[in-house]
Amino acid sequence: MSLCSSIKMYALSIFVLFGASSHANAAEEKQPMPKPKVIIFDVNETLLDLAPLKVSVGKAMNGREDLLPLWFSTMLHYSLVDTLTEEYHDFGQIGAAALMMLAQSNNIELSQEQAREAIVNTITKLPAHPDVKPALKTLSDQGFYIVSLTNSSNAGVAAQFEHTGLTSFFKHRFSVEDVKAFKPARKTYEWVLKELNVNASDVLMVAAHPWDLAGAKAVGLQTAFVRRSGTSLYPLAQSPDYQVNDLQELINVLAKLK
């Protein structure tokens, strides 16, 4: 056999080995996801609008409303510090501490009580995004088992849902307070699956935060990213199964699944 023939045979074998595998993987990727039986919703920013927090945080920070994103990311940062060091403070405590840190780094005088009032008194009175209530009603009428999973405390999310009139749409409200570990720690999602006695593949996690979806994806949940204003996906994480602009679009996507 000539060298040229040998090269052609080698190339053909490579194609058969890897090309066929690639085609198989592509075919597998094109298969639609099964329709979920359970939908888990994140709460803050996904369902509830954080705009009022921008005002209250800005007021506490001498008008610096632009500091809200940095405050929110600092709060998330130290919630993970608590999780990794196996400590626990509720989200309100961490939020107030993060705001005080931010004030100090920007030479703004802020007491612990002022920081707490700027957050706690506002976060329980956040409005729902306009698409939320109609979508939850539709999903509930369609027979989906709807629950929430939040980094907020049990009392906090209860107050939030009472204020927005969302309580009746949820079969259960889960708070990380009960497992003393913040999302996206795997144990938070695994705990919910155990409590509901369902398979991960039958559950859809809906969130506006890519870090939340990364945690859900890590334990095998289906995931849907809601593009709320100012949010974007983390390029190094596994892509969510669905990307939608609002919850009505999510309803349309789910309607196509079997």
VENFENPE-V555323 format. One record per residue. RES is the residue in one letter. SS is DSSP state (A for helix, B for strand, O for the rest). NEAR is the number of other ideal C-beta (glycine too) atoms within 12 Angstrom. D_LAST is the distance of its C-alpha to the last C-alpha in whole Angstrom. Layout:
# VENFENPE-V555323
res = [RES;RES]
ss = [SS;SS]
near = [NEAR;NEAR]
d_last = [D_LAST;D_LAST]
This chain:
# VENFENPE-V555323
res = [M;S;L;C;S;S;I;K;M;Y;A;L;S;I;F;V;L;F;G;A;S;S;H;A;N;A;A;E;E;K;Q;P;M;P;K;P;K;V;I;I;F;D;V;N;E;T;L;L;D;L;A;P;L;K;V;S;V;G;K;A;M;N;G;R;E;D;L;L;P;L;W;F;S;T;M;L;H;Y;S;L;V;D;T;L;T;E;E;Y;H;D;F;G;Q;I;G;A;A;A;L;M;M;L;A;Q;S;N;N;I;E;L;S;Q;E;Q;A;R;E;A;I;V;N;T;I;T;K;L;P;A;H;P;D;V;K;P;A;L;K;T;L;S;D;Q;G;F;Y;I;V;S;L;T;N;S;S;N;A;G;V;A;A;Q;F;E;H;T;G;L;T;S;F;F;K;H;R;F;S;V;E;D;V;K;A;F;K;P;A;R;K;T;Y;E;W;V;L;K;E;L;N;V;N;A;S;D;V;L;M;V;A;A;H;P;W;D;L;A;G;A;K;A;V;G;L;Q;T;A;F;V;R;R;S;G;T;S;L;Y;P;L;A;Q;S;P;D;Y;Q;V;N;D;L;Q;E;L;I;N;V;L;A;K;L;K]
ss = [O;O;A;A;A;A;A;A;A;A;A;A;A;A;A;A;A;A;A;A;A;A;A;A;A;A;A;A;A;A;O;O;O;O;O;O;O;B;B;B;B;O;O;B;O;O;O;B;O;O;A;A;A;A;A;A;A;A;A;A;O;O;O;O;A;A;A;A;A;A;A;A;A;A;A;A;A;A;A;A;A;A;A;A;O;O;O;O;O;O;A;A;A;A;A;A;A;A;A;A;A;A;A;A;A;O;O;O;O;O;O;A;A;A;A;A;A;A;A;A;A;A;A;O;O;O;O;B;O;O;O;A;A;A;A;A;A;A;A;A;A;O;O;O;B;B;B;B;B;B;O;O;O;A;A;A;A;A;A;A;A;A;A;A;O;O;A;A;A;O;O;B;B;B;B;A;A;A;O;O;O;O;O;O;O;A;A;A;A;A;A;A;A;A;A;A;O;O;O;A;A;A;B;B;B;B;B;O;O;A;A;A;A;A;A;A;A;A;O;O;O;B;B;B;B;B;O;O;O;O;O;O;O;O;O;O;O;O;O;O;O;B;B;B;O;O;A;A;A;A;A;A;A;A;A;O;O;O]
near = [9;8;9;10;11;12;13;14;15;15;15;15;14;15;15;15;14;14;15;15;14;15;15;15;13;12;11;12;13;10;13;16;25;18;24;37;28;37;46;47;48;43;45;45;39;44;44;37;28;36;24;26;34;30;22;32;43;26;25;38;34;19;15;25;22;16;31;32;24;24;40;32;20;28;39;28;22;30;39;26;21;27;27;15;14;14;17;26;24;31;37;34;26;36;44;35;28;38;44;31;26;35;29;18;17;22;11;25;14;31;16;22;15;23;34;26;22;38;44;32;26;35;43;30;24;36;22;33;31;16;27;39;24;20;35;35;21;23;37;22;13;20;15;32;25;37;36;41;50;43;47;40;31;25;20;34;39;24;27;40;36;19;23;29;18;32;21;15;30;32;25;28;34;37;37;39;30;24;25;22;30;41;44;35;30;23;22;36;41;26;26;40;28;18;22;26;15;27;17;29;22;24;40;44;47;49;45;40;41;34;34;42;38;28;39;43;32;23;30;23;41;37;42;44;40;39;27;29;16;17;27;17;25;19;9;9;21;21;18;34;31;33;23;28;20;26;38;23;21;41;30;18;30;31;15;13;23;10]
d_last = [53;54;53;51;49;48;47;44;44;43;41;39;38;37;34;33;33;31;30;28;27;26;24;22;21;20;18;16;16;14;11;8;8;6;5;9;11;14;15;19;21;24;27;30;29;25;26;30;32;35;37;39;40;41;44;45;45;47;49;50;50;53;50;48;45;44;44;41;39;41;42;38;38;41;39;36;39;41;38;37;41;41;38;39;43;41;43;41;42;40;38;41;44;42;42;45;47;45;46;50;49;48;51;54;53;53;56;55;57;54;54;52;52;51;48;47;47;46;43;42;43;41;38;37;38;35;33;30;28;28;24;24;24;23;19;20;20;17;15;17;17;13;14;13;16;18;21;24;25;28;32;34;35;34;37;36;32;33;36;33;31;34;35;32;31;27;28;27;23;23;23;25;27;27;30;32;35;34;34;36;34;33;30;29;30;28;29;28;24;25;27;24;22;25;25;22;22;18;17;17;14;12;14;14;18;19;22;25;27;26;28;26;23;25;25;22;21;24;22;19;17;14;17;17;20;22;25;27;31;32;30;29;27;29;29;30;27;24;22;19;15;15;18;19;22;21;19;18;17;15;13;13;11;8;8;7;4;0]
